[in-house]
Amino acid sequence: MTLLDAVRVARRFWVSIAVCLLVGIGAGAGYAALQPRLYTASSEAYVQIEGGGRSVSEVSVGNNVASAKAAAYAPLTRSGMVADRVVDELGLDVSPAAVAGSISYATEPDSPRIQVFATSTSPQRAKDVADAVVGATAEVASLVENGDTRGDTVVRLIPVTSAVLPTSPVSPNVLLLLATGAAAGAVAAYLLVMARLRLDTRIRRPEDVTSLTDHGIIGTIPRSRDLRQRLHSQALLSGAVGEALRHLRTNLVFADPDHAPRSVVVTSPQPGEGKSTVSALLARSLALRGEKVVLVDGDLRRPMVATLFDVSSGVGVTQVLSGSVPLREAIVSTDTPNLFVLPAGRIPHNPSEVVGSDRMRQLLDHLSKSYVVVIDAPPTLPVTDALILSQRVDGVLVVTLMGKTRKEQLKRTLELAAGVNARVLGVALNGIPQGRSAGVYGYETYGYETGGGASARDQKWSLRGRRGAKPVTREPEPVGDPDDVSLDLDPFAADDADARVR
């Protein structure tokens, strides 16, 4: 992992990292708050050698003896005899063993100094105990050396420094505990992030797509708040969105220079990945290039084309296929020159049979002679409509949404397309943040939308199909078996001049 990857991971999981750090620091602070405040006072004593000459050799020998005696006397500070004397002297309400446990000492090599430390929850008691320990140790040392406590011995332990009243606790070490908590939080954050990266199967980077399939990324759509609006217009094809769609259009047109696709199915692995928005934007972009384009709503379960272009959804594909409405009366012109839309019409109870009918094939063949046909198809994994339509067009464009589409979903979609020998033109990666490129979000569940000819303004569910949105209630209109109806090309004859503006 490079430094740039680490920065990206930190930005992606900054909330989890911050929470782990705060929890670790909070745990350290809580532990510190629960610990008693302990104070330590210290006093010093020296071992003195009395008598003897004052020659250099005698002084040297005396110093060596004093240093040795200091090392021998130091453990006496924690002895039971010293503790008993301290308890009696100070009148403490604790046991001698507790006093002995609160005492520590330190000596230096070749030094007659003994440093005594006393620890207590009270600063005053710590001072008193430290001073008392030094005096009691001197008495015990005299008893050990002389057999009594008169102190008239050659070797004596003399208190030289009285303890100072401590002003701040030595325990708990709050800063150390906070640092330890922060370090533990950082370790927990690292483990959590690594686990989430290992377990996360969503597409997060373009490399996640290219590692799954030989089909390249044919385009990326930048994330833009403008794409969240219910109705689309030509003004959307400006800025980063417009540039991204021009790249997608160019890559699509020149995917096979010798056989440029005249009809394209736009689908996605699952609902909510922006395939309807991409279909509309791609159709507009192709029309602005000078092509005559028709956007066909092949999603006969939850159609979106009428909503995007604010046209009536009551007349469309199903009426044309049933022969009740001529094609020229079903096609609608838009605010973009050369762009026409063919809504889904009334919702059938058998959408898979309708899109797989021979009349549907003839309709698409007829349209592709005069138009570049873009078909907004249902998602591939929930239903088979897109795979059926892929047999009637020149290619399939698969839309994925960064951060939502899972790798196995995209892989399965491409496997299903390969299983029916569909020609996959490429993958359009949706939802890349600005600065790399971006995307949109779609509806949460997928199923039949029922109803009649309500206008897009009467629709009660939004372009995104956000969680909790409700579709308009319609009664499904059975279209029967379209293959039982003989095809008359006259109803399909589309005259652009007669295309209705609704």
C-alpha positions as CSV (number, residue, x, y, z in Angstrom):
1,M,0.0,0.0,0.0
2,T,1.4,3.3,-1.0
3,L,1.3,6.5,1.0
4,L,-1.5,7.8,-1.3
5,D,-3.5,4.6,-0.8
6,A,-3.1,5.1,3.0
7,V,-4.3,8.6,2.8
8,R,-7.4,7.5,0.7
9,V,-8.1,4.7,3.2
10,A,-7.8,7.2,6.1
11,R,-10.2,9.6,4.4
12,R,-12.6,6.9,3.6
13,F,-12.7,5.4,7.2
14,W,-12.0,8.6,9.1
15,V,-15.1,8.2,11.2
16,S,-14.2,4.7,12.3
17,I,-10.6,5.8,13.0
18,A,-11.8,8.8,15.0
19,V,-14.2,6.7,17.0
20,C,-11.6,4.1,17.8
21,L,-9.1,6.8,18.9
22,L,-11.8,8.6,21.0
23,V,-12.8,5.3,22.6
24,G,-9.2,4.4,23.4
25,I,-8.5,7.9,24.9
26,G,-11.8,7.7,26.8
27,A,-10.9,4.3,28.2
28,G,-7.5,5.6,29.3
29,A,-9.1,8.7,31.0
30,G,-11.7,6.5,32.7
31,Y,-9.1,4.1,34.0
32,A,-7.1,7.1,35.3
33,A,-10.2,8.5,37.0
34,L,-10.8,5.2,38.8
35,Q,-7.3,4.9,40.2
36,P,-6.5,6.4,43.7
37,R,-4.2,9.5,43.7
38,L,-0.8,8.5,45.2
39,Y,1.8,10.8,46.5
40,T,5.5,10.0,47.1
41,A,7.9,11.7,49.5
42,S,11.6,10.9,49.8
43,S,14.3,11.4,52.5
44,E,18.0,10.5,52.6
45,A,20.5,8.9,55.0
46,Y,24.2,8.4,55.0
47,V,26.3,5.7,56.4
48,Q,29.1,7.2,58.5
49,I,32.3,5.5,59.7
50,E,33.6,6.8,63.1
51,G,37.1,6.8,64.4
52,G,40.3,5.8,62.6
53,G,43.0,7.8,61.1
54,R,42.7,10.4,58.4
55,S,45.3,9.1,56.0
56,V,44.3,8.7,52.4
57,S,44.3,4.9,52.7
58,E,42.1,5.0,55.8
59,V,39.7,7.4,54.2
60,S,39.5,5.2,51.1
61,V,38.9,2.1,53.3
62,G,36.3,3.9,55.3
63,N,34.4,5.0,52.1
64,N,34.4,1.4,50.8
65,V,33.1,0.1,54.1
66,A,30.4,2.8,54.2
67,S,29.3,2.0,50.7
68,A,29.1,-1.7,51.5
69,K,27.2,-0.9,54.7
70,A,24.7,1.3,52.8
71,A,24.0,-1.6,50.4
72,A,23.5,-3.8,53.5
73,Y,21.3,-1.4,55.4
74,A,19.0,-0.4,52.5
75,P,16.8,-3.5,52.7
76,L,16.2,-2.8,56.4
77,T,14.0,0.1,55.3
78,R,11.3,-2.4,54.3
79,S,11.8,-4.8,57.2
80,G,9.1,-5.6,59.7
81,M,11.2,-4.1,62.6
82,V,11.3,-0.7,60.8
83,A,7.6,-0.9,59.9
84,D,6.6,-1.7,63.5
85,R,8.5,1.3,64.8
86,V,7.0,3.6,62.1
87,V,3.4,2.5,63.0
88,D,4.1,3.0,66.7
89,E,5.8,6.4,66.2
90,L,3.1,7.8,64.0
91,G,0.1,6.0,65.5
92,L,-1.0,4.8,62.1
93,D,-4.2,2.8,61.6
94,V,-2.6,0.4,59.1
95,S,-0.7,-2.8,59.5
96,P,3.1,-2.9,59.5
97,A,2.9,-5.0,56.3
98,A,1.0,-2.2,54.5
99,V,3.6,0.3,55.7
100,A,6.5,-1.9,54.5
101,G,4.7,-2.3,51.1
102,S,4.6,1.4,50.7
103,I,8.3,1.8,51.2
104,S,11.0,1.7,48.5
105,Y,14.7,2.6,48.5
106,A,17.5,3.3,46.1
107,T,21.3,3.2,46.5
108,E,24.2,4.1,44.2
109,P,27.2,2.0,43.5
110,D,30.2,3.0,45.7
111,S,28.1,5.6,47.5
112,P,27.1,5.6,51.2
113,R,23.8,7.3,50.5
114,I,20.5,5.6,51.0
115,Q,17.4,7.2,49.5
116,V,14.0,6.2,51.0
117,F,10.6,6.7,49.2
118,A,7.3,6.5,51.0
119,T,4.0,6.4,49.0
120,S,0.5,7.2,50.4
121,T,-2.8,8.5,49.3
122,S,-2.1,11.5,51.7
123,P,0.8,13.9,51.0
124,Q,1.3,14.5,54.7
125,R,1.4,10.9,55.6
126,A,3.9,10.2,52.8
127,K,6.2,12.9,54.2
128,D,5.8,11.6,57.8
129,V,6.4,8.0,56.9
130,A,9.5,8.8,54.8
131,D,11.1,10.7,57.8
132,A,10.1,8.0,60.3
133,V,11.5,5.2,58.1
134,V,14.9,6.9,58.0
135,G,15.0,7.2,61.9
136,A,13.7,3.7,62.4
137,T,16.2,2.3,60.0
138,A,19.0,4.0,61.9
139,E,17.8,2.4,65.1
140,V,17.5,-1.0,63.6
141,A,21.0,-0.7,61.9
142,S,22.5,0.3,65.3
143,L,20.8,-2.7,66.9
144,V,22.2,-5.0,64.2
145,E,25.7,-3.6,64.5
146,N,25.9,-3.0,68.3
147,G,23.2,-5.2,69.8
148,D,21.4,-2.1,71.2
149,T,20.1,1.2,69.9
150,R,22.5,3.6,71.7
151,G,24.2,4.5,68.5
152,D,27.8,4.6,69.9
153,T,29.2,2.4,67.2
154,V,31.8,2.8,64.6
155,V,29.2,2.5,61.8
156,R,26.1,4.8,62.0
157,L,23.2,5.6,59.7
158,I,22.6,9.4,59.9
159,P,19.5,11.1,58.5
160,V,20.6,14.0,56.4
161,T,17.6,15.2,54.3
162,S,14.0,15.5,55.6
163,A,11.2,14.7,53.2
164,V,9.4,17.5,51.4
165,L,5.6,17.6,51.3
166,P,4.6,16.4,47.8
167,T,2.3,18.7,45.9
168,S,1.3,16.6,43.0
169,P,0.4,12.9,42.7
170,V,2.8,10.5,41.1
171,S,0.1,8.0,40.2
172,P,-1.9,7.6,38.1
173,N,0.2,9.0,35.2
174,V,-2.7,10.6,33.3
175,L,-0.7,11.5,30.2
176,L,0.8,8.0,29.9
177,L,-2.6,6.4,30.3
178,L,-4.1,8.7,27.6
179,A,-1.2,8.0,25.3
180,T,-1.6,4.3,25.9
181,G,-5.4,4.5,25.2
182,A,-4.7,6.4,22.0
183,A,-2.2,3.8,20.9
184,A,-4.6,1.0,21.7
185,G,-7.3,2.9,19.8
186,A,-5.0,3.3,16.8
187,V,-4.2,-0.4,16.8
188,A,-7.9,-1.2,17.0
189,A,-8.7,1.2,14.2
190,Y,-6.0,-0.4,12.0
191,L,-7.4,-3.9,12.6
192,L,-10.9,-2.6,12.0
193,V,-10.0,-0.9,8.7
194,M,-8.0,-3.9,7.5
195,A,-10.9,-6.2,8.3
196,R,-13.4,-3.9,6.5
197,L,-11.1,-3.7,3.5
198,R,-10.8,-7.5,3.4
199,L,-14.5,-8.1,3.8
200,D,-15.7,-5.2,1.6
201,T,-16.6,-6.6,-1.8
202,R,-18.0,-3.3,-3.2
203,I,-16.5,-1.6,-6.2
204,R,-14.5,1.3,-4.7
205,R,-11.9,2.1,-7.5
206,P,-11.7,1.7,-11.3
207,E,-9.1,-1.0,-10.6
208,D,-11.8,-3.1,-9.0
209,V,-13.6,-3.3,-12.3
210,T,-10.6,-3.9,-14.5
211,S,-9.4,-6.7,-12.2
212,L,-12.7,-8.5,-12.7
213,T,-13.2,-8.5,-16.4
214,D,-11.5,-7.9,-19.7
215,H,-14.3,-5.5,-20.6
216,G,-12.8,-2.1,-20.1
217,I,-14.3,0.9,-18.3
218,I,-15.9,2.7,-21.3
219,G,-16.8,5.8,-19.3
220,T,-17.2,7.4,-15.9
221,I,-20.0,9.7,-14.7
222,P,-19.1,12.4,-12.2
223,R,-21.1,12.8,-9.0
224,S,-23.2,15.9,-9.3
225,R,-26.1,17.3,-7.3
226,D,-27.7,18.3,-10.6
227,L,-28.3,14.6,-11.4
228,R,-30.5,14.2,-8.3
229,Q,-33.2,16.4,-9.7
230,R,-36.3,14.7,-10.9
231,L,-36.5,16.2,-14.4
232,H,-33.6,16.2,-16.7
233,S,-32.7,18.8,-19.3
234,Q,-30.0,19.5,-21.8
235,A,-28.4,21.9,-19.3
236,L,-27.1,18.9,-17.4
237,L,-24.6,18.2,-20.2
238,S,-22.3,20.9,-19.0
239,G,-19.2,21.0,-16.9
240,A,-17.8,17.7,-15.6
241,V,-21.0,15.7,-16.4
242,G,-21.0,16.9,-20.0
243,E,-17.4,16.1,-20.5
244,A,-17.8,12.6,-19.0
245,L,-20.7,11.9,-21.3
246,R,-18.8,13.0,-24.3
247,H,-16.0,10.6,-23.3
248,L,-18.6,7.8,-22.9
249,R,-20.2,8.7,-26.2
250,T,-16.9,8.7,-28.1
251,N,-15.8,5.4,-26.6
252,L,-19.2,3.9,-27.4
253,V,-19.3,5.1,-31.0
254,F,-15.7,3.9,-31.6
255,A,-15.9,0.7,-29.6
256,D,-16.0,-1.0,-33.0
257,P,-15.2,1.6,-35.8
258,D,-16.2,-0.9,-38.5
259,H,-19.5,-1.7,-36.9
260,A,-20.7,1.2,-34.8
261,P,-23.6,0.2,-32.7
262,R,-27.0,1.4,-33.8
263,S,-28.9,0.1,-30.8
264,V,-27.6,-0.2,-27.3
265,V,-29.2,-1.7,-24.1
266,V,-28.2,0.2,-20.9
267,T,-28.6,-2.0,-17.8
268,S,-27.0,-2.5,-14.4
269,P,-26.5,-5.5,-12.1
270,Q,-28.9,-4.2,-9.4
271,P,-31.5,-1.5,-9.0
272,G,-30.3,1.9,-7.8
273,E,-27.1,2.2,-9.8
274,G,-28.2,5.1,-12.1
275,K,-28.8,3.2,-15.4
276,S,-31.9,5.3,-16.3
277,T,-30.0,8.6,-15.7
278,V,-27.1,7.3,-17.8
279,S,-29.4,6.2,-20.5
280,A,-31.0,9.7,-20.7
281,L,-27.7,11.5,-20.6
282,L,-26.1,9.2,-23.2
283,A,-29.1,9.7,-25.5
284,R,-28.9,13.5,-25.2
285,S,-25.1,13.4,-25.8
286,L,-25.6,11.3,-29.0
287,A,-28.3,13.6,-30.2
288,L,-26.0,16.7,-29.7
289,R,-23.5,15.0,-31.9
290,G,-25.9,15.2,-34.8
291,E,-27.4,11.7,-34.6
292,K,-31.1,11.1,-34.7
293,V,-31.6,9.3,-31.4
294,V,-34.6,7.6,-29.8
295,L,-34.6,6.6,-26.1
296,V,-36.8,3.6,-25.6
297,D,-38.1,2.7,-22.2
298,G,-37.5,-1.0,-22.1
299,D,-38.1,-1.2,-18.4
300,L,-41.8,-2.4,-18.4
301,R,-41.7,-2.9,-14.6
302,R,-40.6,0.5,-13.2
303,P,-40.3,2.8,-16.2
304,M,-38.4,6.1,-15.7
305,V,-38.1,7.7,-19.1
306,A,-41.4,9.5,-18.9
307,T,-40.4,10.8,-15.5
308,L,-37.1,12.1,-16.7
309,F,-38.5,14.0,-19.7
310,D,-41.8,15.0,-18.0
311,V,-44.0,13.4,-20.7
312,S,-47.2,11.3,-20.4
313,S,-46.5,7.7,-19.7
314,G,-49.9,6.5,-20.8
315,V,-48.9,5.8,-24.4
316,G,-45.7,4.0,-25.4
317,V,-44.1,0.7,-26.2
318,T,-46.9,-1.6,-25.1
319,Q,-49.5,0.2,-27.2
320,V,-47.3,0.2,-30.3
321,L,-46.6,-3.5,-29.9
322,S,-50.3,-4.3,-29.4
323,G,-51.1,-2.3,-32.6
324,S,-53.5,0.1,-30.8
325,V,-51.3,3.2,-31.4
326,P,-49.2,4.0,-34.4
327,L,-45.5,4.5,-33.7
328,R,-45.5,8.1,-34.9
329,E,-48.1,8.9,-32.2
330,A,-46.1,7.2,-29.4
331,I,-42.8,8.8,-30.1
332,V,-42.3,12.2,-28.4
333,S,-39.8,14.9,-29.2
334,T,-37.8,16.5,-26.4
335,D,-36.0,19.8,-25.7
336,T,-32.8,18.4,-27.3
337,P,-32.8,18.5,-31.1
338,N,-32.8,15.1,-32.8
339,L,-33.7,13.4,-29.6
340,F,-37.0,11.5,-29.3
341,V,-38.3,9.3,-26.5
342,L,-40.6,6.3,-26.6
343,P,-42.1,5.8,-23.1
344,A,-43.1,2.4,-21.8
345,G,-46.8,3.0,-21.9
346,R,-49.2,1.0,-19.8
347,I,-47.6,-1.6,-17.6
348,P,-48.1,-5.3,-18.8
349,H,-48.4,-8.2,-16.5
350,N,-45.9,-10.2,-18.7
351,P,-43.0,-7.8,-19.3
352,S,-40.5,-10.5,-20.1
353,E,-42.7,-12.0,-22.8
354,V,-43.4,-8.5,-24.2
355,V,-39.7,-7.6,-24.6
356,G,-38.9,-11.0,-25.9
357,S,-41.6,-11.0,-28.6
358,D,-41.0,-11.0,-32.3
359,R,-42.9,-7.7,-32.6
360,M,-40.4,-6.1,-30.2
361,R,-37.5,-7.3,-32.3
362,Q,-39.2,-5.9,-35.4
363,L,-39.8,-2.6,-33.6
364,L,-36.2,-2.2,-32.6
365,D,-35.0,-3.2,-36.1
366,H,-37.3,-0.7,-37.7
367,L,-36.2,2.1,-35.3
368,S,-32.5,1.4,-35.8
369,K,-32.8,2.1,-39.5
370,S,-33.7,5.7,-38.8
371,Y,-32.4,6.3,-35.3
372,V,-29.6,5.4,-32.9
373,V,-31.6,3.5,-30.4
374,V,-30.8,3.7,-26.7
375,I,-32.9,1.3,-24.5
376,D,-33.2,1.8,-20.8
377,A,-33.5,-1.8,-19.6
378,P,-34.2,-3.3,-16.1
379,P,-31.3,-4.5,-13.9
380,T,-29.9,-7.8,-15.0
381,L,-29.8,-9.8,-11.8
382,P,-33.4,-9.4,-10.5
383,V,-35.1,-10.0,-13.9
384,T,-34.2,-11.4,-17.3
385,D,-35.6,-8.6,-19.4
386,A,-32.2,-7.0,-20.1
387,L,-30.7,-10.3,-21.3
388,I,-33.6,-10.8,-23.6
389,L,-33.3,-7.4,-25.1
390,S,-29.5,-7.9,-25.5
391,Q,-30.3,-10.4,-28.2
392,R,-32.1,-7.7,-30.2
393,V,-29.5,-5.0,-30.1
394,D,-25.9,-4.3,-31.2
395,G,-24.4,-4.1,-27.7
396,V,-24.9,-3.8,-24.0
397,L,-23.6,-1.1,-21.7
398,V,-23.4,-2.1,-18.0
399,V,-23.7,0.7,-15.4
400,T,-22.2,0.2,-12.0
401,L,-22.3,2.5,-9.0
402,M,-19.1,3.0,-7.0
403,G,-19.6,2.2,-3.4
404,K,-22.8,0.2,-4.0
405,T,-22.2,-2.4,-6.7
406,R,-20.5,-5.5,-5.4
407,K,-17.8,-7.2,-7.3
408,E,-19.6,-10.5,-7.5
409,Q,-22.7,-8.7,-8.8
410,L,-20.8,-7.2,-11.7
411,K,-19.0,-10.5,-12.4
412,R,-22.3,-12.4,-12.4
413,T,-23.9,-9.8,-14.7
414,L,-21.1,-10.2,-17.2
415,E,-21.2,-14.0,-16.9
416,L,-25.0,-14.0,-17.7
417,A,-24.4,-11.7,-20.7
418,A,-21.7,-14.0,-22.0
419,G,-24.0,-17.0,-21.4
420,V,-26.5,-15.5,-24.0
421,N,-23.7,-14.3,-26.3
422,A,-24.5,-10.7,-25.7
423,R,-22.0,-8.2,-26.9
424,V,-20.9,-6.2,-23.9
425,L,-19.5,-2.8,-25.1
426,G,-18.1,-1.9,-21.7
427,V,-18.7,-0.8,-18.2
428,A,-19.7,2.7,-17.2
429,L,-18.5,3.5,-13.7
430,N,-21.0,5.7,-11.8
431,G,-20.4,7.5,-8.6
432,I,-16.7,8.4,-8.7
433,P,-16.2,11.5,-6.5
434,Q,-15.3,14.8,-8.1
435,G,-11.6,15.0,-8.6
436,R,-11.5,11.5,-10.0
437,S,-15.1,11.6,-11.6
438,A,-18.5,10.8,-10.2
439,G,-22.0,9.3,-10.1
440,V,-25.7,9.0,-8.9
441,Y,-27.9,6.8,-6.8
442,G,-31.0,4.9,-7.7
443,Y,-34.0,3.1,-6.2
444,E,-33.7,0.5,-3.4
445,T,-36.0,-2.3,-4.5
446,Y,-37.4,-3.5,-7.8
447,G,-40.7,-4.8,-9.0
448,Y,-43.8,-4.0,-11.0
449,E,-45.1,-0.5,-11.2
450,T,-48.8,-0.6,-11.8
451,G,-50.9,2.1,-13.3
452,G,-52.3,4.1,-16.2
453,G,-51.4,7.3,-17.9
454,A,-50.4,9.5,-15.0
455,S,-48.0,12.3,-16.0
456,A,-44.5,12.6,-14.6
457,R,-45.6,15.4,-12.4
458,D,-48.2,13.1,-10.8
459,Q,-45.6,10.4,-10.1
460,K,-45.1,10.0,-6.3
461,W,-41.7,8.3,-6.5
462,S,-38.5,10.2,-7.4
463,L,-35.8,9.6,-9.9
464,R,-33.7,8.1,-7.2
465,G,-36.3,5.9,-5.7
466,R,-35.1,6.8,-2.3
467,R,-35.9,4.5,0.6
468,G,-39.5,4.8,1.5
469,A,-40.7,6.3,-1.8
470,K,-44.0,4.8,-3.1
471,P,-44.8,4.1,-6.7
472,V,-48.0,5.4,-8.3
473,T,-50.7,2.6,-8.2
474,R,-51.7,1.5,-11.7
475,E,-53.8,-1.4,-13.0
476,P,-51.7,-3.7,-15.2
477,E,-52.9,-4.0,-18.8
478,P,-52.4,-7.4,-20.3
479,V,-51.0,-7.3,-23.8
480,G,-51.4,-11.0,-24.5
481,D,-48.9,-12.7,-26.7
482,P,-47.5,-10.1,-29.1
483,D,-46.3,-12.8,-31.5
484,D,-50.0,-13.7,-32.1
485,V,-50.5,-10.3,-33.7
486,S,-49.4,-10.0,-37.3
487,L,-46.9,-7.2,-37.8
488,D,-48.1,-4.3,-40.0
489,L,-45.2,-1.9,-40.7
490,D,-47.6,1.0,-41.3
491,P,-48.2,1.6,-37.6
492,F,-44.4,1.5,-37.1
493,A,-43.8,4.0,-39.9
494,A,-42.3,6.9,-38.0
495,D,-42.4,10.4,-39.5
496,D,-40.3,12.8,-37.5
497,A,-42.4,15.7,-38.5
498,D,-45.4,14.0,-37.0
499,A,-43.8,13.1,-33.7
500,R,-46.0,14.4,-31.0
501,V,-44.8,17.0,-28.5
502,R,-46.5,16.2,-25.2
